[in-house]
Amino acid sequence: MEKIKVVVIGCGDRATVYAKEGCKNLGAMVVVAAVDPDETRLKYMRDEFGVKEENCFKSVDEILKRGKIADCIINGTMDQLHVSTTLPFLEQGYDVLLEKPITNNEKDLLNIKDTAAKHGCRLFVCHVLRYSPFYRKIKELIMGGEIGKIVNISTTERVGVFHSSVAFIRGKWNKEKECGSSLLLAKCCHDLDLICWLNNSTVPDVIYSDGGRNFITPENAPEGAGTRCLVDCPPEVREKCIFDVQSMYLDNCMLPWYPWQCTGKNWWEVTEEEKVESLKTYNPHGRCAYKCDGDLVDHQNVSIKFADGSTAMHSMLLSSFKAGRSIFVTGTLGEIEGYAEEGRFVVRHYDKKTSCYTEKEYNFNDKKGETGGHFGGDRGIVQDFTSFIRGNGYSVSCTSIEDSVNGHVLVFRADESLKSGKAVKFAK
Ligand SMILES: NC(=O)c1ccc[n+]([C@@H]2O[C@H](COP(=O)([O-])OP(=O)(O)OC[C@H]3O[C@@H](n4cnc5c(N)ncnc54)[C@H](O)[C@@H]3O)[C@@H](O)[C@H]2O)c1
C-alpha cells in the first residue's frame, strides 16, 4: 500500500514520537518535509527520517510557497503556535494531526474547526488517552450499555513530583502568560476531553472550579533555601528538599528531553559538565522550584453538571508522590473503577443473590511497554489517523471534532469559574 506523505511542523519531542510511530512502527508514513527554526532538529529529521536537505525549512512560510506537497501534516509546535501554524495548511487542503491544546481561546477554536470544515480537511487532535486500549475499552463498555446511563464520572490526575517540576514548575509550561496555557489546559484538557467523550450523549451545562497556587510558592520554600540549587542553596537544605536538582536532573532524570533542551544540543549529546554548568547558570531547571516565576495553580478541582442531570468531577494536583490518573464512572446499572498507570479497571454490577456485587477485571498491563507512550495512546492515535486518511472512517476514539471542541470549552469555562469564584454556564 502506498505510504502516506507527511510534513512534520515543529520537529521536537512530540511530533517525532508520532512520526516514529507512523514511519517506523506502523510502516505507513513517510516524512517528505520538515519545518523547524532549530537546525539541530532539522538535522535530526534528515538523519532519522531521511528528509532531503532541500525539503527542510526554517519557517512555515517557506514551505507554504511550494503548495501542497504531502497528504497531511503532523503539528508538534508549542501550544501558542498551534493556530498560526495550522490554519494555512488547512487552507491548502492538508489533513492535520495537531498536538493538544488546539488553542487557548474560543474564537480561534471555532476558526480552526470551521476552516477544516470549509476545506474538507480532517483534523485529529492528539487527545492520545482516548486512543489507548484502557480508555477505549471503557468507552466501548459504556456505549454497549454495560453500566446503563451515566450518573457520575469522577477522575483525578496526580502529576508526579518530577513531571511537575520539569514541565510546570521550572519548565516551558510554567507561565500561562508565555506559553498561552493554564495548567488545566496544558495538563488536563485530556481529562476534560475524556469526560465529554465518555458522556457525549449529553452536553455540559454548568461548571464550577476552585483551587489555587498555594503550596509551591516562595513562602513555602524550605528555610534557608537559595535561588539556584547548585549555587546558593546550603547542602543541609537541599538534602531535605524534594526538588533538589542533583537527585532530580543529574542522578535520576526521567524525561531527559526537557531539562537539557535549553543547551541547544540533542539531550543525549550533553555532557555531565555541560549539564552542571547549565544548572548553575542559565538553565531554568537550575532554579529553586519554590522561587520560580511561574503563574500556574498547583491544584484545581472542576465540577460539571450536564444537561441530562448527570455530573462529573475532575481533581488535578501538582507534585503528587505517586503519579497517576484514576477514573470512576457510576451508571444506573453498574460502575467502572480504573487506574490508568496500573492499566487495570474493574466493572461492577449489583448481585441480588448476595446483596453485594460482582466484579470483572480488565487488565492491559501485560502489554505495557510494547504499545508506545500514554498507555498505548501515542501508537493508537497514529494508527487511527492513518486508517482514517485511507478512507476507513472514524474509530470509537476519533469521534467528531465537536467532542474536542467541547472538552476545550469546558477548560475555558472552568478557568473562568476559578478566576471569578462563580459557577458558569457552558453555553454562552
Ligand atoms: N498529547 C500529549 O499528551 C502531549 C504531551 C506533551 C506535550 N504535548 C504538547 O505537544 C506540543 C509540543 O511539545 P514538545 O514537548 O514536543 O515541544 P518541543 O519544544 O520539543 O517541540 C517544539 C518544536 O517546535 C519548534 N518550533 C518553534 N517555533 C516554530 C515555528 N514557528 N515553526 C515550526 N516549528 C517551531 C521548536 O524548535 C521545537 O523543535 C505542545 O503543544 C505540548 O503541549 C502533548
The ligand as a Tripos MOL2 file, in Angstrom:
@<TRIPOS>MOLECULE
LIG
   44    48     1     0     0
SMALL
NO_CHARGES

@<TRIPOS>ATOM
      1 N1         -0.5260   14.7300   23.7810 N.am      1 LIG1
      2 C1          0.1870   14.8190   24.8900 C.2       1 LIG1
      3 O1         -0.0630   14.1150   25.8360 O.2       1 LIG1
      4 C2          1.3090   15.8110   24.9920 C.ar      1 LIG1
      5 C3          2.3910   15.5640   25.8590 C.ar      1 LIG1
      6 C4          3.4030   16.5240   25.9190 C.ar      1 LIG1
      7 C5          3.3230   17.6690   25.1600 C.ar      1 LIG1
      8 N2          2.2370   17.8820   24.3470 N.ar      1 LIG1
      9 C6          2.1200   19.0940   23.5040 C.3       1 LIG1
     10 O2          2.9580   18.9050   22.3820 O.3       1 LIG1
     11 C7          3.4150   20.1700   21.9100 C.3       1 LIG1
     12 C8          4.9110   20.1070   21.6830 C.3       1 LIG1
     13 O3          5.5930   19.8170   22.8810 O.3       1 LIG1
     14 P1          7.0990   19.2770   22.8260 P.3       1 LIG1
     15 O4          7.4990   18.9640   24.2100 O.co2     1 LIG1
     16 O5          7.2320   18.2370   21.7730 O.co2     1 LIG1
     17 O6          7.8490   20.6120   22.3770 O.3       1 LIG1
     18 P2          9.2960   20.7540   21.7510 P.3       1 LIG1
     19 O7          9.8450   22.0390   22.2450 O.co2     1 LIG1
     20 O8         10.0970   19.5180   21.9780 O.co2     1 LIG1
     21 O9          8.9940   20.8650   20.1960 O.3       1 LIG1
     22 C9          8.5270   22.0370   19.5880 C.3       1 LIG1
     23 C10         9.3720   22.2700   18.3450 C.3       1 LIG1
     24 O10         8.7960   23.3610   17.6150 O.3       1 LIG1
     25 C11         9.8770   24.0960   17.0600 C.3       1 LIG1
     26 N3          9.3920   25.4170   16.6750 N.ar      1 LIG1
     27 C12         9.4690   26.5860   17.3750 C.ar      1 LIG1
     28 N4          8.9120   27.5860   16.6660 N.ar      1 LIG1
     29 C13         8.4750   27.0490   15.4990 C.ar      1 LIG1
     30 C14         7.8190   27.5780   14.3650 C.ar      1 LIG1
     31 N5          7.4960   28.8690   14.2890 N.pl3     1 LIG1
     32 N6          7.5120   26.7480   13.3500 N.ar      1 LIG1
     33 C15         7.8310   25.4300   13.4110 C.ar      1 LIG1
     34 N7          8.4740   24.8640   14.4690 N.ar      1 LIG1
     35 C16         8.7610   25.6710   15.5120 C.ar      1 LIG1
     36 C17        10.9250   24.1010   18.1510 C.3       1 LIG1
     37 O11        12.1950   24.4210   17.6570 O.3       1 LIG1
     38 C18        10.8250   22.6610   18.6500 C.3       1 LIG1
     39 O12        11.7180   21.8030   17.9700 O.3       1 LIG1
     40 C19         2.9840   21.1950   22.9450 C.3       1 LIG1
     41 O13         1.8790   21.8970   22.4690 O.3       1 LIG1
     42 C20         2.6120   20.3560   24.1490 C.3       1 LIG1
     43 O14         1.6320   20.9640   24.9560 O.3       1 LIG1
     44 C21         1.2610   16.9680   24.2510 C.ar      1 LIG1
@<TRIPOS>BOND
     1     1     2 1
     2     2     3 2
     3     2     4 1
     4     4     5 ar
     5     4    44 ar
     6     5     6 ar
     7     6     7 ar
     8     7     8 ar
     9     8     9 1
    10     8    44 ar
    11     9    10 1
    12     9    42 1
    13    10    11 1
    14    11    12 1
    15    11    40 1
    16    12    13 1
    17    13    14 1
    18    14    15 2
    19    14    16 1
    20    14    17 1
    21    17    18 1
    22    18    19 2
    23    18    20 1
    24    18    21 1
    25    21    22 1
    26    22    23 1
    27    23    24 1
    28    23    38 1
    29    24    25 1
    30    25    26 1
    31    25    36 1
    32    26    27 ar
    33    26    35 ar
    34    27    28 ar
    35    28    29 ar
    36    29    30 ar
    37    29    35 ar
    38    30    31 1
    39    30    32 ar
    40    32    33 ar
    41    33    34 ar
    42    34    35 ar
    43    36    37 1
    44    36    38 1
    45    38    39 1
    46    40    41 1
    47    40    42 1
    48    42    43 1
@<TRIPOS>SUBSTRUCTURE
     1 LIG1         1 GROUP 0 **** ****
